[in-house]
Amino acid sequence: MVHSKSFLLLVILLCWSTHAGAHGGVGMEDDMCVIKIGFLKAHFIGYQQTDDGAEEFCEDAPKVADSIFVIEYLHNFLKQMQVDFRIIKDVNDMGKFANWGDISKLSTLGPDTVYYLPPAKYPNGMLKADFNFQQAGGYIGIVTASHPEKEKTYRAVFYFQVGRVDYGYIPLFFTLLLVALTLYCLLKKRFFSALFHV
């Protein structure tokens, strides 16, 4: 009984930590990094140069260095749209829960913008942005896609860190796992002690 409860707790915590670790509009789906621009999806991959070649990342950039962001469209409809890409410094500490509602409340994005790729169509289905980060810290990426005919705009807002990896809820998960295993061992020991003393 105790064993099944511990296993159930482990499964719940594992599922919770997996979903909680995603940063806004970017996350893992079927072992691929995917960005959601409104209801539209695209592959999202970041690259940084290392001594061993290029290192790939999905969310957080491990180093303060030149970084390449590649957005490969999964919907052909995006090829018809004007798409821009902006990176702002997270000066208001919005963190991983940042969304367009938070961004739209800022008086202007200009002073906090560190990189901006103006709107353009990408008929080949791939947007590429290259930026050399100069400072570690938290940043927010904003991808904006404008409907070719209607006055509709689709956005992706995602938080990421540069130069320090955010482990999210993983430390908490392992702490809770350790507590659950300790409780299991103590209860098991008591059970056998009581059994043999009867």
Steps between C-alpha positions, in 0.01 A plus 500: 500500500778742600700398192211576261440841665866593463498393136183703434658805665808455283295485179294808594810702587677396182206607282461825692868591473506425127208733426605768747848537354394634161562868433192664355463445125798263464500138613571142407256297289589153373869563582500819291519859618178672388389863515130589494418821313133527583352176365791459255806291578864502394820319593719719718874433530781708644870453426816621668857440389714289735851355483347171383279660234145636523297432813122484460252631756123519524429760766793626706825604331785355708760768420531874452597474134396536139171314463299394198123453526325297231120487468388241245130527415277195547200679344523620139265785591792667684684532167236752388540714814726787596695367799732693731718387790596709801706433812457723804683501832271378780549816707161459672575142614196353325685169476365182349137608548538800267223532241382754246269660757807589711697623199216716365485687834855629454503861382756425229718207402775714349725555805487132603545357149843345442418348161237561234446327166243709301188342348563296187357206311696175499366299204757227567337451842804582711583811704860537618623755753858552618580696817813529711395518866723720714340442839370204701147516633134461412360591159162480330459400137199632306397363162222689321321374188248719314212351300547575128140621449320548832599727785614210716828458681640183651775506758735278695655631820765293673744559781854363486824539687844564360818394677330312779283196463162505671433155644137590567330259738756220464672567840158505672406177323811318626455639851141371512613169353764467774240578768260240353771232490606579858140473622458174310815351661396613850148361465631176356746466790223562757274248329761224518598595857137478612452172310791323667428632851146367501 
